[in-house]
Amino acid sequence: MNWGLPPDWSTKGHEIDRLVGIVHWLVLALALFWLGFFLVALWRFRAGRASAVGRRPSQARWPLWVALALFVAEAGLLLFIEMPLWAERRELPPEDGSFVVRVVGEQFAWNFHYPGADGRFGLTDPMLIDAFNPVGLDLDDEAAADDLVTINQLHVPAGQRVLLWLGSKDVIHNFYLPYMRVKQDVVPGRFTPVWFTPAREGVSEIGCAQLCGLGHYRMRGQLTVEPLGAFTVWYEDERAYM
């Protein structure tokens, strides 16, 4: 059961979906328990049964056992599912063997900076930013000769681990890939890494999950996962245009 979530197109997405499912079941069980308790209390202490209410404090221990059971369930969820999943996602994979892209958010678009065949990002300078150079790429730098910058279009080769470095030029954004189960705040002044491995080819949406201004609604992009050959053709075509 996917609990109404978008399709899972990543190799690790099922782990996040499993966590969401467990939390839903626990919350449902807790809601049903308290609903039952509420109905029993309404029946037992209804009007006309005032004598059923004792004057002395109850010596029942079941509230304590219920609280302990909830504590054990939440501690088990935290220690054995949430923390291992968080630790795995927090560990940064090596750039060797990863498809690395810089992502720079702005009001209201996503800019994607590819390092090219040499695997080296060209130098950038905020003073060079303009309408035709949204990341301030220094075209005089040797490493920038084969770099590519696109707007709202992220293409990645299928079956390869993708490492994204997220940054912002203005306000806090949130980079959201629903099909890859990626959602990360993008903070000005720093680059934050996220990674995923696509498990299937296709086109999905890139969103901003942080209210970032009046034009937030149109800050949308497109993620395309395609075979390496198709990606190479697309890259060369975009380089020629650039």
C-alpha positions, 0 to 999 in steps of 0.5 A: 500500500502506498498511502496515496503517495506518488509512484516510487521510481527510486531504489530506496523509496520503498524504505521511506514508504514503509516508514510512512506505512508503519506510522499510519498504522500506529496512529490508526491503532492509537486513534481507535483505542482512544475512540473506544475509550471515549465511547466506554466513558460516555456509556459508563458515566452517562446521566443517571449513573452518578452512583457509578462514579467513585469518590476515591482515586482509581487504583487501576494500572492500565493507564500506566501500561498503555503509556509504557506500550506507547513509549516502547512502540515509539522508541522501537520505531525511532531506534530500529527504523527511523535512525538507521534510515536517517543514517543511511541517507545522511552518509554522503556517497563518493563522487567517483561513480556518481552523476554529480550536478549542482542545483541553484534555486532562485525566485522562481526557477531551478538552475542545473549546472553539469560539470561536463566530460572532465567531471570538473565544475567551472568557476562561478562568480556572482558578478557574472550572473545575468539573464543568460548566465544564471549561475555566474559561470566563468566562461574563460575558465578552462574547466567551464569549456564543456560545462552545461547550464539548464533551467528547470530541466534535469536529465540524468542517466538511468541506473546511475547514482545521482548526487546533487549539491543544492544551493540558493541565490536568494531565499530558502527553497525546498528541492522536491522530487516526489517520485525519488522521495527526495525533499531538502531545504535549499539554504542561501550561502551553502551547498547541501548534498542529496542523492538517489538512484533512479530505478526506472526511466521516465519523466517526473516533476521537480517542485519547490516545497517551501513557500518562497514568494509570490511566484512560488506556484510556478517554480516547477521543473522536470526530471528526465531519467533516460538511457546513457545514449539518449542522455549523451545526445541530449547533452550534446544538443544542449551544449551546441545551443549554449 
